[in-house]
Amino acid sequence: MDLSKELVIRREQPADYATVEQVVREAFWNVYTPACTEHYLLHIMRDHPAFVPELDMLALVGEKIAGSVVYMRSFILACNGIRYETLTLGPIAVLPEYQRQGVGRSLISQSRELARRMGFRAILLCGDPDYYLGQGFVPAETYGICNSEGLYMEGLHACELYEGALADAGGRYHEEDIYNVDEAAAQAFDRQFPPKEIVVGTPSQRRFAEVVASVSPHSLHQG
Ligand SMILES: CC(C)(COP(=O)(O)OP(=O)(O)OC[C@H]1O[C@@H](n2cnc3c(N)ncnc32)[C@H](O)[C@@H]1OP(=O)(O)O)[C@@H](O)C(=O)NCCC(=O)NCCS
């Protein structure tokens, strides 16, 4: 089933915050780690100066919030000495009962189009290649872009918002420290939500651990 024709994509409003955090918690629970921290991450991101409120979007099916996407400003310090301003996508989440029906695809395509119109150069993110390679992203390594520690990561992806936007941007990608979530603070935040079973060692957790571990030195450029 494809829901994309029935969806309304709109900006998140403060009245949506609590529901969207629940959506994010439901979507991420036990997927990449036992339990999850992304709902806490979203909760603290919105007040961060690098947060991009114009790209804070949600997907409605009828009256129900089925998914959401947010972005932060980030940058690449290129080997040519130039600092390239970029966007970082995430978290993106779709409620389990609405997954694989085009909601995530619509959230990405509509927010990406808006980002392009706003004049952003490119979107980067760390995520599962099985998903993002089908959404117009390519490995960041394609452009010679590595992480801030100088490592190519299998999970690091990039999407140019206009042709050639990253052509000279080989170097080190830097995202906000807020993505390194304080686990204890996230657990404390999670206690406000109804208890959920925590499962350890799922196939998706093992797959994520493989993607995270898949790094190689950034040898082509001295970024
Ligand atoms: C990942 C997520 C946002 C995708 O949203 P979605 O609405 O389920 O995805 P869509 O229905 O728009 O799927 C678009 C395409 O991606 C594929 N796809 C969806 N989820 C996928 C996954 N987890 N792995 C691989 N491919 C996936 C779909 O089959 C579809 O392919 P097709 O167009 O060839 O049929 C959603 O599944 C989710 O919230 N997952 C849990 C949280 C998460 O993983 N967030 C991303 C963090 S990196």
The ligand as a Tripos MOL2 file, in Angstrom:
@<TRIPOS>MOLECULE
LIG
   48    50     1     0     0
SMALL
NO_CHARGES

@<TRIPOS>ATOM
      1 C1         13.5980    4.1140    7.9530 C.3       1 LIG1
      2 C2         12.1960    4.6990    7.9030 C.3       1 LIG1
      3 C3         12.2100    6.1790    8.2480 C.3       1 LIG1
      4 C4         11.6920    4.5220    6.4620 C.3       1 LIG1
      5 O1         10.4040    5.0700    6.3480 O.3       1 LIG1
      6 P1          9.2840    4.2540    5.6030 P.3       1 LIG1
      7 O2          8.0630    5.0780    5.5230 O.co2     1 LIG1
      8 O3          9.1530    2.9130    6.2500 O.co2     1 LIG1
      9 O4          9.9520    4.0630    4.1740 O.3       1 LIG1
     10 P2          9.2630    4.1230    2.7510 P.3       1 LIG1
     11 O5          7.9830    3.3310    2.7580 O.co2     1 LIG1
     12 O6          9.1470    5.5260    2.3210 O.co2     1 LIG1
     13 O7         10.3360    3.3310    1.9320 O.3       1 LIG1
     14 C5         10.9800    3.8260    0.8160 C.3       1 LIG1
     15 C6         11.8110    2.6840    0.2580 C.3       1 LIG1
     16 O8         12.7750    2.2520    1.2170 O.3       1 LIG1
     17 C7         12.6050    0.8710    1.5100 C.3       1 LIG1
     18 N1         12.8090    0.7090    2.9430 N.ar      1 LIG1
     19 C8         12.0320    1.1640    3.9300 C.ar      1 LIG1
     20 N2         12.5620    0.8730    5.1310 N.ar      1 LIG1
     21 C9         13.7060    0.2140    4.8750 C.ar      1 LIG1
     22 C10        14.7120   -0.3530    5.6990 C.ar      1 LIG1
     23 N3         14.6410   -0.3000    7.0290 N.pl3     1 LIG1
     24 N4         15.7390   -0.9640    5.0980 N.ar      1 LIG1
     25 C11        15.8310   -1.0200    3.7540 C.ar      1 LIG1
     26 N5         14.9130   -0.4890    2.9210 N.ar      1 LIG1
     27 C12        13.8640    0.1130    3.4790 C.ar      1 LIG1
     28 C13        11.1930    0.5580    1.1060 C.3       1 LIG1
     29 O9         11.0450   -0.7940    0.7540 O.3       1 LIG1
     30 C14        10.9970    1.4660   -0.0820 C.3       1 LIG1
     31 O10        11.6060    0.9230   -1.2290 O.3       1 LIG1
     32 P3         10.8370    0.9580   -2.6170 P.3       1 LIG1
     33 O11        10.5210    2.4040   -2.8700 O.co2     1 LIG1
     34 O12        11.8260    0.3690   -3.5440 O.co2     1 LIG1
     35 O13         9.6140    0.1380   -2.3830 O.co2     1 LIG1
     36 C15        11.2060    3.9430    8.8350 C.3       1 LIG1
     37 O14        11.1320    2.6180    8.4480 O.3       1 LIG1
     38 C16        11.5810    4.0450   10.2970 C.2       1 LIG1
     39 O15        11.1190    4.9380   10.9990 O.2       1 LIG1
     40 N6         12.4050    3.1030   10.7920 N.am      1 LIG1
     41 C17        12.8300    3.1050   12.1840 C.3       1 LIG1
     42 C18        13.6780    4.3260   12.4910 C.3       1 LIG1
     43 C19        14.8110    4.4640   11.5110 C.2       1 LIG1
     44 O16        15.4440    3.4970   11.1320 O.2       1 LIG1
     45 N7         15.0920    5.7070   11.0820 N.am      1 LIG1
     46 C20        16.1840    5.9870   10.1890 C.3       1 LIG1
     47 C21        17.4470    6.0850   10.9740 C.3       1 LIG1
     48 S1         18.9000    6.0650   10.0090 S.3       1 LIG1
@<TRIPOS>BOND
     1     1     2 1
     2     2     3 1
     3     2     4 1
     4     2    36 1
     5     4     5 1
     6     5     6 1
     7     6     7 2
     8     6     8 1
     9     6     9 1
    10     9    10 1
    11    10    11 2
    12    10    12 1
    13    10    13 1
    14    13    14 1
    15    14    15 1
    16    15    16 1
    17    15    30 1
    18    16    17 1
    19    17    18 1
    20    17    28 1
    21    18    19 ar
    22    18    27 ar
    23    19    20 ar
    24    20    21 ar
    25    21    22 ar
    26    21    27 ar
    27    22    23 1
    28    22    24 ar
    29    24    25 ar
    30    25    26 ar
    31    26    27 ar
    32    28    29 1
    33    28    30 1
    34    30    31 1
    35    31    32 1
    36    32    33 2
    37    32    34 1
    38    32    35 1
    39    36    37 1
    40    36    38 1
    41    38    39 2
    42    38    40 1
    43    40    41 1
    44    41    42 1
    45    42    43 1
    46    43    44 2
    47    43    45 1
    48    45    46 1
    49    46    47 1
    50    47    48 1
@<TRIPOS>SUBSTRUCTURE
     1 LIG1         1 GROUP 0 **** ****
